[in-house]
Amino acid sequence: IELLQASVDPEGQDSCFRFLVDGKTIKYLTIAPGMLAPEEMAFLPTLLAFLPPFPPGDRNEARVSLDSKTGRPHFESWTKRDLPGITSIWHADQFDYLQLHIGETLRSAVYSAVITPTTQGVVKFAIFDWEIDAIDHETTAYKLIDGQDIGPAFRGHVTEHGRVIGFLMDKVVNARRGGPEDLEVCQAVLARLHALGLKHGDVNRHNFLIHDGRATMIAFEGTRRCEDPAELSEEMSSMAQQLSDESGLGGVVTLVS
């Protein structure tokens, strides 16, 4: 059993986990609050020792709570559910998550990946149900900007047991985050986005990757159609301040090589 990702809540709410079982099946587990300390849930040996054995079969979603009779952890429910997926499917190519060579974490739910022996990629996907809508929205945005030299090249959709959960894109290598000295190239790529009638929605400096004398934008989950010239102008005018911001907002880790 391999723990792929976890959302551990220290504030008395459910904690959620994504496991790979027997190297071939992904299962989702929710643990009721108050059963383990956050640091115990983050340590796989302790977590697995605490959990009851996973039952065999194709059931993919479970909830663990304390049995009222024994006081021991038990599976309150264990079901097979058709999990929600991305509906904005527009690219011809799809990649099975289990066949991808996943590397380091770049941002939450964003990982480096290997596309070919000579090509680096980035995979972004919804780990849990509540992230589906944002990834679906961003997938649509990539369709709208495809071929416009605005964002990284979109390689295709990422699937998990048949449902689409995210996408694979080229990694922008030898890049750095935007800074005050990059105002011109950042405004140029933003202008191309605005020319399509789209507002990015989060033009912080970490969403501009500077490379080869130009800028590439990322993080289109907040991008939307906008026909208001004043609103687009305001976003453009904010670039100087955004590129000078040293707060770290939006960029603890960036998609750079």
Backbone as CSV, one residue per row, in Angstrom:
resi,resn,N_x,N_y,N_z,CA_x,CA_y,CA_z,C_x,C_y,C_z
1,ILE,0.849,-1.193,0.000,0.000,0.000,0.000,0.880,1.236,0.000
2,GLU,0.625,2.132,-0.939,1.402,3.373,-1.069,0.478,4.572,-0.868
3,LEU,0.880,5.462,0.015,0.123,6.700,0.204,0.558,7.692,-0.866
4,LEU,-0.379,8.083,-1.716,-0.062,9.008,-2.802,-0.179,10.455,-2.348
5,GLN,-1.320,10.816,-1.779,-1.540,12.180,-1.295,-2.457,12.130,-0.077
6,ALA,-2.388,13.199,0.712,-3.233,13.284,1.900,-3.644,14.724,2.148
7,SER,-4.813,14.889,2.721,-5.287,16.182,3.208,-5.631,15.988,4.681
8,VAL,-4.663,16.318,5.543,-4.806,16.085,6.982,-5.308,17.356,7.645
9,ASP,-6.433,17.249,8.330,-7.041,18.421,8.959,-6.768,18.420,10.461
10,PRO,-6.060,19.436,10.970,-5.768,19.493,12.408,-6.869,20.157,13.224
11,GLU,-7.928,20.613,12.563,-8.949,21.419,13.241,-10.238,20.654,13.540
12,GLY,-10.146,19.348,13.646,-11.328,18.587,14.022,-12.264,18.250,12.887
13,GLN,-11.762,18.256,11.646,-12.562,17.865,10.491,-12.027,16.547,9.928
14,ASP,-12.764,15.977,8.979,-12.311,14.749,8.328,-10.948,14.954,7.667
15,SER,-10.147,13.890,7.635,-8.900,13.882,6.876,-9.051,12.881,5.739
16,CYS,-8.495,13.215,4.579,-8.718,12.423,3.368,-7.395,11.936,2.802
17,PHE,-7.424,10.720,2.241,-6.206,10.078,1.773,-6.453,9.406,0.423
18,ARG,-5.399,9.388,-0.384,-5.429,8.725,-1.693,-4.333,7.660,-1.691
19,PHE,-4.733,6.407,-1.809,-3.811,5.283,-1.721,-3.713,4.551,-3.058
20,LEU,-2.544,3.970,-3.297,-2.363,3.021,-4.391,-2.203,1.642,-3.763
21,VAL,-3.071,0.715,-4.144,-3.088,-0.619,-3.558,-2.637,-1.637,-4.599
22,ASP,-1.673,-2.441,-4.220,-1.137,-3.505,-5.085,-0.595,-2.969,-6.402
23,GLY,-0.217,-1.701,-6.411,0.394,-1.112,-7.592,-0.543,-0.902,-8.759
24,LYS,-1.855,-1.095,-8.542,-2.751,-1.022,-9.695,-4.106,-0.369,-9.422
25,THR,-4.475,-0.191,-8.171,-5.801,0.334,-7.856,-5.694,1.519,-6.915
26,ILE,-6.352,2.615,-7.267,-6.356,3.805,-6.417,-7.644,3.822,-5.604
27,LYS,-7.476,4.011,-4.297,-8.613,4.023,-3.385,-8.551,5.280,-2.515
28,TYR,-9.725,5.752,-2.131,-9.849,6.982,-1.347,-10.398,6.652,0.037
29,LEU,-9.756,7.218,1.041,-10.096,6.912,2.423,-10.315,8.199,3.205
30,THR,-11.404,8.249,3.957,-11.680,9.367,4.859,-11.606,8.861,6.294
31,ILE,-10.863,9.571,7.131,-10.746,9.207,8.543,-11.470,10.254,9.374
32,ALA,-12.352,9.791,10.227,-13.116,10.693,11.083,-12.179,11.466,12.009
33,PRO,-12.568,12.658,12.421,-11.690,13.476,13.263,-11.469,12.867,14.648
34,GLY,-10.308,13.213,15.237,-10.016,12.831,16.611,-9.463,11.440,16.803
35,MET,-9.181,10.735,15.728,-8.711,9.360,15.861,-7.191,9.271,15.932
36,LEU,-6.511,10.126,15.206,-5.049,10.169,15.202,-4.601,11.615,15.181
37,ALA,-3.429,11.867,15.736,-2.843,13.201,15.648,-2.399,13.446,14.210
38,PRO,-2.381,14.706,13.759,-1.972,14.998,12.379,-0.623,14.398,12.011
39,GLU,0.357,14.470,12.926,1.678,13.933,12.604,1.654,12.411,12.479
40,GLU,0.726,11.750,13.166,0.607,10.301,13.038,-0.012,9.932,11.698
41,MET,-0.983,10.713,11.259,-1.609,10.438,9.966,-0.659,10.720,8.812
42,ALA,0.321,11.589,9.028,1.276,11.922,7.975,2.412,10.914,7.890
43,PHE,2.494,9.980,8.852,3.567,8.979,8.875,2.966,7.638,8.493
44,LEU,3.291,7.150,7.299,2.607,5.989,6.732,2.653,4.750,7.624
45,PRO,3.798,4.354,8.188,3.784,3.144,9.030,2.796,3.234,10.194
46,THR,2.730,4.397,10.847,1.778,4.568,11.948,0.345,4.518,11.436
47,LEU,0.112,5.161,10.306,-1.232,5.193,9.732,-1.711,3.797,9.365
48,LEU,-0.857,3.019,8.689,-1.258,1.683,8.257,-1.453,0.748,9.440
49,ALA,-0.633,0.910,10.484,-0.794,0.070,11.673,-2.119,0.355,12.374
50,PHE,-2.593,1.569,12.234,-3.842,1.979,12.878,-5.063,1.491,12.107
51,LEU,-4.969,1.464,10.787,-6.129,1.146,9.953,-6.438,-0.343,9.963
52,PRO,-7.713,-0.711,9.844,-8.046,-2.121,9.619,-7.565,-2.533,8.232
53,PRO,-7.405,-3.838,7.992,-6.935,-4.292,6.675,-7.877,-3.840,5.555
54,PHE,-7.284,-3.447,4.426,-8.094,-3.075,3.269,-8.751,-4.330,2.699
55,PRO,-10.056,-4.315,2.484,-10.697,-5.483,1.878,-10.332,-5.586,0.398
56,PRO,-10.329,-6.789,-0.150,-10.030,-6.946,-1.577,-11.196,-6.458,-2.426
57,GLY,-10.956,-6.428,-3.747,-12.028,-6.048,-4.655,-11.857,-4.650,-5.199
58,ASP,-12.885,-4.200,-5.925,-12.784,-2.939,-6.650,-13.483,-1.780,-5.950
59,ARG,-13.858,-1.943,-4.686,-14.436,-0.821,-3.952,-13.380,0.272,-3.775
60,ASN,-13.758,1.509,-4.008,-12.751,2.571,-4.139,-12.876,3.697,-3.120
61,GLU,-13.866,3.639,-2.235,-14.060,4.750,-1.311,-14.512,4.215,0.049
62,ALA,-13.827,4.677,1.103,-14.134,4.175,2.436,-14.094,5.306,3.455
63,ARG,-14.760,5.059,4.571,-14.699,5.968,5.715,-14.368,5.150,6.957
64,VAL,-13.393,5.625,7.725,-12.958,4.948,8.939,-13.396,5.763,10.148
65,SER,-14.003,5.085,11.105,-14.377,5.717,12.370,-14.168,4.692,13.478
66,LEU,-14.412,5.086,14.717,-14.287,4.158,15.833,-15.577,3.366,16.002
67,ASP,-15.432,2.062,16.118,-16.580,1.192,16.361,-17.125,1.483,17.760
68,SER,-18.405,1.794,17.846,-19.003,2.164,19.136,-18.994,1.008,20.134
69,LYS,-18.902,-0.223,19.638,-18.917,-1.384,20.531,-17.518,-1.766,21.002
70,THR,-16.559,-1.737,20.088,-15.210,-2.197,20.437,-14.251,-1.054,20.739
71,GLY,-14.582,0.145,20.266,-13.673,1.271,20.442,-12.481,1.241,19.516
72,ARG,-12.492,0.309,18.574,-11.387,0.170,17.626,-11.790,0.751,16.268
73,PRO,-10.800,1.162,15.462,-11.134,1.689,14.135,-11.756,0.611,13.257
74,HIS,-12.750,0.995,12.501,-13.376,0.062,11.571,-13.852,0.840,10.353
75,PHE,-14.135,0.102,9.297,-14.671,0.727,8.094,-16.167,0.948,8.300
76,GLU,-16.510,2.180,8.529,-17.917,2.553,8.671,-18.657,2.324,7.364
77,SER,-17.948,2.545,6.258,-18.494,2.270,4.927,-17.338,1.967,3.993
78,TRP,-17.623,1.153,2.988,-16.622,0.843,1.962,-17.402,0.520,0.699
79,THR,-17.372,1.426,-0.255,-18.251,1.317,-1.412,-17.473,1.490,-2.716
80,LYS,-18.117,1.104,-3.786,-17.623,1.426,-5.122,-18.484,2.564,-5.660
81,ARG,-17.843,3.676,-5.954,-18.586,4.861,-6.408,-18.005,5.362,-7.721
82,ASP,-18.876,5.802,-8.605,-18.426,6.466,-9.826,-17.983,7.873,-9.445
83,LEU,-16.686,8.074,-9.353,-16.151,9.346,-8.893,-16.274,10.402,-9.984
84,PRO,-16.474,11.652,-9.616,-16.608,12.711,-10.629,-15.306,12.919,-11.382
85,GLY,-15.419,13.376,-12.605,-14.237,13.622,-13.420,-14.370,14.909,-14.214
86,ILE,-13.296,15.255,-14.888,-13.280,16.424,-15.758,-14.214,16.169,-16.938
87,THR,-15.022,17.160,-17.267,-15.932,17.020,-18.409,-15.453,17.805,-19.626
88,SER,-14.537,18.738,-19.420,-14.006,19.533,-20.532,-12.884,18.750,-21.208
89,ILE,-13.281,17.781,-22.010,-12.315,16.899,-22.676,-12.230,17.311,-24.136
90,TRP,-11.103,17.894,-24.519,-10.998,18.446,-25.865,-9.757,17.972,-26.619
91,HIS,-8.761,17.471,-25.918,-7.521,17.060,-26.574,-7.600,15.583,-26.956
92,ALA,-6.948,15.220,-28.045,-7.030,13.842,-28.534,-6.261,12.856,-27.668
93,ASP,-5.240,13.322,-26.954,-4.367,12.414,-26.215,-4.752,12.324,-24.739
94,GLN,-4.619,11.115,-24.198,-4.860,10.883,-22.782,-3.725,10.047,-22.206
95,PHE,-3.409,10.286,-20.938,-2.314,9.607,-20.255,-2.839,9.002,-18.954
96,ASP,-2.596,7.712,-18.782,-2.999,7.031,-17.552,-2.073,7.470,-16.417
97,TYR,-2.659,7.944,-15.324,-1.863,8.404,-14.186,-0.869,7.337,-13.730
98,LEU,-1.294,6.089,-13.706,-0.433,5.022,-13.206,0.710,4.701,-14.152
99,GLN,0.646,5.182,-15.385,1.720,4.955,-16.344,2.698,6.124,-16.412
100,LEU,2.367,7.215,-15.751,3.251,8.379,-15.757,4.372,8.210,-14.742
101,HIS,5.515,8.760,-15.064,6.641,8.777,-14.133,6.575,10.104,-13.374
102,ILE,5.946,10.074,-12.197,5.714,11.276,-11.407,6.952,11.595,-10.580
103,GLY,7.342,12.869,-10.579,8.518,13.296,-9.839,8.173,14.167,-8.651
104,GLU,8.927,15.235,-8.475,8.791,16.085,-7.297,7.513,16.924,-7.333
105,THR,7.080,17.311,-6.143,5.938,18.210,-6.010,6.377,19.633,-6.303
106,LEU,5.665,20.308,-7.200,5.977,21.687,-7.554,5.046,22.661,-6.849
107,ARG,3.782,22.327,-6.813,2.760,23.049,-6.065,1.750,22.012,-5.611
108,SER,0.742,22.439,-4.888,-0.295,21.504,-4.492,-0.944,20.888,-5.730
109,ALA,-0.911,19.550,-5.797,-1.499,18.795,-6.912,-0.808,19.070,-8.240
110,VAL,0.414,19.581,-8.198,1.202,19.835,-9.405,2.549,19.143,-9.232
111,TYR,2.890,18.279,-10.203,4.088,17.466,-10.078,4.882,17.485,-11.383
112,SER,6.179,17.315,-11.252,6.983,17.108,-12.446,6.713,15.698,-12.966
113,ALA,6.910,15.509,-14.253,6.675,14.209,-14.864,7.611,14.060,-16.055
114,VAL,7.789,12.835,-16.495,8.613,12.552,-17.665,7.685,12.172,-18.809
115,ILE,7.756,12.933,-19.902,6.929,12.633,-21.074,7.661,11.651,-21.987
116,THR,8.899,11.976,-22.311,9.797,11.091,-23.049,11.156,11.180,-22.360
117,PRO,12.105,10.318,-22.704,13.424,10.404,-22.071,14.083,11.772,-22.208
118,THR,13.671,12.559,-23.188,14.297,13.872,-23.392,13.337,15.036,-23.145
119,THR,12.107,14.747,-22.747,11.111,15.810,-22.568,10.531,15.777,-21.163
120,GLN,10.677,16.907,-20.454,10.101,17.023,-19.120,8.679,17.576,-19.216
121,GLY,7.844,17.136,-18.309,6.469,17.612,-18.278,6.041,18.007,-16.885
122,VAL,4.843,18.530,-16.807,4.204,18.876,-15.537,2.789,18.317,-15.580
123,VAL,2.407,17.601,-14.538,1.053,17.064,-14.448,0.316,17.793,-13.334
124,LYS,-0.904,18.205,-13.630,-1.750,18.892,-12.653,-3.083,18.166,-12.622
125,PHE,-3.531,17.804,-11.436,-4.748,17.007,-11.374,-5.500,17.243,-10.071
126,ALA,-6.761,16.853,-10.082,-7.609,16.936,-8.895,-7.364,15.702,-8.045
127,ILE,-6.853,15.907,-6.834,-6.614,14.781,-5.935,-7.925,14.290,-5.334
128,PHE,-8.764,15.230,-4.920,-10.029,14.887,-4.273,-11.194,15.551,-5.010
129,ASP,-12.399,15.102,-4.706,-13.595,15.547,-5.423,-13.724,17.066,-5.489
130,TRP,-13.425,17.731,-4.380,-13.678,19.174,-4.318,-12.733,19.985,-5.204
131,GLU,-11.730,19.327,-5.778,-10.800,20.024,-6.660,-11.157,19.878,-8.136
132,ILE,-12.145,19.050,-8.433,-12.503,18.759,-9.825,-12.910,20.020,-10.576
133,ASP,-13.766,20.842,-9.995,-14.294,22.008,-10.708,-13.182,22.956,-11.142
134,ALA,-12.211,23.204,-10.267,-11.123,24.125,-10.605,-10.275,23.580,-11.746
135,ILE,-9.973,22.276,-11.710,-9.175,21.678,-12.782,-9.976,21.628,-14.077
136,ASP,-11.264,21.375,-13.979,-12.132,21.380,-15.160,-12.114,22.763,-15.811
137,HIS,-12.224,23.796,-14.981,-12.207,25.171,-15.478,-10.871,25.478,-16.151
138,GLU,-9.779,25.063,-15.536,-8.467,25.346,-16.115,-8.252,24.569,-17.409
139,THR,-8.794,23.358,-17.479,-8.699,22.574,-18.710,-9.379,23.302,-19.865
140,THR,-10.527,23.906,-19.597,-11.216,24.705,-20.611,-10.377,25.900,-21.022
141,ALA,-9.735,26.543,-20.048,-8.886,27.696,-20.358,-7.752,27.305,-21.295
142,TYR,-7.165,26.139,-21.072,-6.086,25.698,-21.958,-6.598,25.451,-23.380
143,LYS,-7.831,25.035,-23.515,-8.408,24.897,-24.857,-8.496,26.257,-25.539
144,LEU,-8.907,27.271,-24.787,-9.094,28.604,-25.355,-7.773,29.258,-25.756
145,ILE,-6.683,28.906,-25.067,-5.391,29.539,-25.377,-4.491,28.635,-26.207
146,ASP,-4.980,27.470,-26.577,-4.146,26.512,-27.304,-3.589,27.122,-28.586
147,GLY,-2.278,27.011,-28.766,-1.626,27.509,-29.968,-1.394,29.001,-30.005
148,GLN,-1.652,29.709,-28.901,-1.535,31.172,-28.883,-0.246,31.664,-28.225
149,ASP,0.659,30.758,-27.857,1.937,31.137,-27.239,1.708,31.935,-25.956
150,ILE,0.795,31.418,-25.139,0.472,32.077,-23.871,0.899,31.214,-22.687
151,GLY,0.488,29.955,-22.692,0.830,29.027,-21.616,1.696,27.888,-22.121
152,PRO,2.099,26.983,-21.226,2.855,25.800,-21.653,2.040,24.960,-22.631
153,ALA,2.722,24.221,-23.476,2.025,23.357,-24.431,1.231,22.286,-23.684
154,PHE,-0.028,22.148,-24.040,-0.938,21.177,-23.431,-0.743,19.847,-24.140
155,ARG,-0.327,18.804,-23.406,-0.028,17.510,-24.021,-1.216,16.556,-24.041
156,GLY,-2.153,16.732,-23.129,-3.301,15.839,-23.108,-3.876,15.702,-21.712
157,HIS,-4.933,14.900,-21.614,-5.652,14.705,-20.358,-5.047,13.543,-19.570
158,VAL,-5.117,13.626,-18.263,-4.636,12.570,-17.370,-5.841,11.831,-16.803
159,THR,-5.799,10.512,-16.861,-6.929,9.700,-16.421,-6.567,8.835,-15.216
160,GLU,-7.598,8.467,-14.480,-7.470,7.525,-13.361,-8.614,6.528,-13.477
161,HIS,-8.292,5.297,-13.796,-9.311,4.254,-13.960,-10.432,4.710,-14.895
162,GLY,-10.052,5.402,-15.966,-11.007,5.778,-17.004,-11.563,7.178,-16.914
163,ARG,-11.608,7.757,-15.733,-12.127,9.131,-15.613,-10.974,10.117,-15.763
164,VAL,-11.262,11.288,-16.309,-10.242,12.323,-16.481,-10.134,13.124,-15.188
165,ILE,-8.907,13.239,-14.659,-8.701,13.954,-13.392,-7.788,15.173,-13.540
166,GLY,-7.147,15.343,-14.692,-6.237,16.475,-14.837,-5.628,16.524,-16.221
167,PHE,-4.446,17.131,-16.306,-3.816,17.286,-17.615,-2.296,17.275,-17.487
168,LEU,-1.664,17.012,-18.621,-0.207,16.998,-18.734,0.207,18.106,-19.680
169,MET,1.217,18.866,-19.288,1.730,19.943,-20.129,3.246,19.897,-20.145
170,ASP,3.829,20.571,-21.114,5.280,20.678,-21.161,5.786,21.482,-19.977
171,LYS,6.961,21.128,-19.492,7.597,21.906,-18.441,8.428,23.012,-19.075
172,VAL,8.308,24.207,-18.533,9.109,25.339,-19.004,10.457,25.259,-18.295
173,VAL,11.476,24.842,-19.014,12.780,24.601,-18.394,13.636,25.862,-18.411
174,ASN,14.593,25.876,-17.496,15.535,27.000,-17.379,14.802,28.328,-17.245
175,ALA,13.750,28.315,-16.435,12.918,29.506,-16.263,13.056,30.039,-14.842
176,ARG,12.661,31.277,-14.682,12.624,31.905,-13.360,11.317,32.681,-13.245
177,ARG,10.964,33.059,-12.043,9.742,33.826,-11.837,9.914,35.245,-12.369
178,GLY,8.814,35.898,-12.671,8.872,37.260,-13.179,9.318,38.257,-12.128
179,GLY,9.930,39.337,-12.587,10.374,40.416,-11.714,10.135,41.759,-12.373
180,PRO,10.459,42.851,-11.682,10.206,44.192,-12.227,10.851,44.423,-13.584
181,GLU,11.997,43.796,-13.803,12.705,43.986,-15.066,12.028,43.276,-16.232
182,ASP,11.013,42.470,-15.951,10.333,41.684,-16.988,8.964,42.247,-17.355
183,LEU,8.714,43.485,-16.974,7.383,44.060,-17.186,6.956,43.985,-18.643
184,GLU,7.836,44.319,-19.558,7.460,44.378,-20.973,7.033,43.016,-21.507
185,VAL,7.829,41.971,-21.229,7.487,40.651,-21.778,6.260,40.064,-21.071
186,CYS,6.079,40.399,-19.787,4.900,39.908,-19.069,3.633,40.587,-19.578
187,GLN,3.719,41.868,-19.843,2.565,42.565,-20.400,2.256,42.082,-21.809
188,ALA,3.285,41.690,-22.543,3.067,41.208,-23.907,2.257,39.915,-23.911
189,VAL,2.611,38.967,-23.023,1.867,37.708,-23.001,0.472,37.918,-22.415
190,LEU,0.345,38.815,-21.450,-0.979,39.119,-20.907,-1.860,39.777,-21.963
191,ALA,-1.259,40.602,-22.814,-2.014,41.247,-23.889,-2.570,40.212,-24.864
192,ARG,-1.809,39.150,-25.119,-2.304,38.096,-26.006,-3.512,37.394,-25.376
193,LEU,-3.459,37.206,-24.066,-4.599,36.603,-23.378,-5.816,37.522,-23.449
194,HIS,-5.600,38.804,-23.192,-6.705,39.767,-23.236,-7.298,39.873,-24.638
195,ALA,-6.460,39.715,-25.660,-6.950,39.792,-27.037,-7.949,38.680,-27.353
196,LEU,-7.897,37.604,-26.565,-8.855,36.509,-26.728,-10.127,36.743,-25.917
197,GLY,-10.202,37.899,-25.254,-11.354,38.187,-24.408,-11.321,37.441,-23.094
198,LEU,-10.105,37.175,-22.574,-9.943,36.415,-21.343,-9.180,37.224,-20.305
199,LYS,-9.632,37.168,-19.076,-8.932,37.767,-17.944,-8.287,36.646,-17.137
200,HIS,-6.996,36.796,-16.820,-6.290,35.727,-16.122,-6.821,35.531,-14.710
201,GLY,-6.906,36.605,-13.949,-7.471,36.520,-12.610,-6.474,36.438,-11.478
202,ASP,-5.203,36.133,-11.779,-4.186,36.055,-10.720,-2.811,36.300,-11.327
203,VAL,-2.501,37.574,-11.573,-1.261,37.903,-12.277,-0.121,38.171,-11.296
204,ASN,-0.009,37.359,-10.245,1.149,37.502,-9.365,2.406,37.034,-10.091
205,ARG,3.554,37.482,-9.623,4.817,37.271,-10.339,5.164,35.801,-10.541
206,HIS,4.654,34.926,-9.674,4.981,33.505,-9.776,4.220,32.813,-10.897
207,ASN,3.248,33.488,-11.469,2.492,32.918,-12.581,3.029,33.363,-13.936
208,PHE,4.218,33.962,-13.924,4.933,34.310,-15.152,6.302,33.643,-15.105
209,LEU,6.565,32.771,-16.064,7.855,32.101,-16.151,8.675,32.768,-17.244
210,ILE,9.837,33.270,-16.863,10.695,34.013,-17.789,11.763,33.081,-18.335
211,HIS,11.849,33.024,-19.667,12.814,32.130,-20.316,13.000,32.580,-21.754
212,ASP,14.202,32.434,-22.245,14.483,32.721,-23.657,13.997,34.103,-24.077
213,GLY,14.080,35.073,-23.178,13.703,36.440,-23.504,12.212,36.692,-23.601
214,ARG,11.402,35.778,-23.095,9.951,35.957,-23.151,9.316,35.398,-21.885
215,ALA,8.001,35.541,-21.781,7.271,35.071,-20.602,6.199,34.066,-21.009
216,THR,6.024,33.051,-20.176,4.945,32.083,-20.322,4.094,32.136,-19.063
217,MET,2.783,32.181,-19.247,1.867,32.241,-18.104,1.427,30.843,-17.682
218,ILE,1.127,30.704,-16.386,0.600,29.454,-15.851,-0.570,29.774,-14.918
219,ALA,-1.157,28.727,-14.348,-2.206,28.847,-13.324,-3.447,29.567,-13.854
220,PHE,-4.181,28.881,-14.734,-5.359,29.475,-15.364,-6.671,29.051,-14.704
221,GLU,-6.610,28.579,-13.457,-7.846,28.136,-12.808,-8.829,29.270,-12.558
222,GLY,-8.347,30.511,-12.507,-9.238,31.652,-12.303,-9.533,32.427,-13.571
223,THR,-9.065,31.928,-14.696,-9.258,32.631,-15.965,-10.720,32.542,-16.411
224,ARG,-11.231,33.658,-16.905,-12.627,33.684,-17.358,-12.776,34.675,-18.504
225,ARG,-13.868,34.534,-19.217,-14.160,35.477,-20.296,-14.477,36.846,-19.702
226,CYS,-13.997,37.872,-20.369,-14.224,39.239,-19.889,-14.293,40.171,-21.087
227,GLU,-15.413,40.843,-21.241,-15.604,41.776,-22.348,-15.544,43.228,-21.884
228,ASP,-15.154,43.436,-20.639,-15.087,44.786,-20.074,-13.674,45.338,-20.238
229,PRO,-13.456,46.280,-21.163,-12.108,46.825,-21.380,-11.501,47.425,-20.117
230,ALA,-12.329,48.033,-19.281,-11.814,48.646,-18.054,-11.264,47.592,-17.103
231,GLU,-11.935,46.461,-17.036,-11.487,45.387,-16.149,-10.176,44.779,-16.646
232,LEU,-10.068,44.601,-17.954,-8.827,44.086,-18.526,-7.697,45.092,-18.356
233,SER,-8.013,46.359,-18.532,-7.010,47.408,-18.361,-6.499,47.450,-16.925
234,GLU,-7.393,47.246,-15.985,-6.996,47.240,-14.574,-6.030,46.092,-14.284
235,GLU,-6.317,44.918,-14.867,-5.407,43.788,-14.675,-4.044,44.088,-15.287
236,MET,-4.044,44.679,-16.474,-2.781,45.034,-17.121,-2.020,46.066,-16.295
237,SER,-2.713,47.051,-15.782,-2.066,48.123,-15.024,-1.481,47.635,-13.706
238,SER,-1.990,46.521,-13.204,-1.496,45.994,-11.927,-0.168,45.268,-12.059
239,MET,0.293,45.063,-13.295,1.472,44.235,-13.508,2.726,44.793,-12.845
240,ALA,2.942,46.085,-12.910,4.160,46.665,-12.329,4.234,46.369,-10.838
241,GLN,3.111,46.547,-10.145,3.089,46.269,-8.707,3.239,44.778,-8.431
242,GLN,2.577,43.955,-9.222,2.639,42.508,-9.010,4.060,41.979,-9.182
243,LEU,4.763,42.474,-10.176,6.113,41.981,-10.440,7.124,42.467,-9.411
244,SER,6.762,43.486,-8.649,7.653,44.013,-7.609,7.328,43.451,-6.232
245,ASP,6.259,42.689,-6.137,5.798,42.199,-4.835,6.758,41.150,-4.276
246,GLU,7.176,41.329,-3.045,8.098,40.402,-2.391,7.419,39.607,-1.279
247,SER,6.102,39.609,-1.240,5.394,38.934,-0.150,5.459,37.415,-0.249
248,GLY,5.751,36.912,-1.463,5.734,35.468,-1.670,4.361,34.925,-1.984
249,LEU,3.356,35.794,-2.045,1.991,35.362,-2.324,1.917,34.628,-3.658
250,GLY,1.404,33.413,-3.611,1.176,32.651,-4.833,2.361,31.868,-5.331
251,GLY,3.477,31.856,-4.584,4.626,31.192,-5.174,5.663,30.638,-4.250
252,VAL,5.259,29.851,-3.260,6.252,29.203,-2.409,7.126,28.281,-3.244
253,VAL,6.488,27.568,-4.169,7.211,26.729,-5.117,6.703,27.077,-6.498
254,THR,7.586,27.184,-7.486,7.162,27.578,-8.818,7.515,26.515,-9.843
255,LEU,6.844,26.566,-10.978,7.058,25.595,-12.040,8.284,25.962,-12.860
256,VAL,9.435,25.833,-12.259,10.661,26.137,-12.981,11.596,24.955,-12.856
257,SER,12.573,24.916,-13.725,13.542,23.833,-13.709,14.878,24.364,-13.229
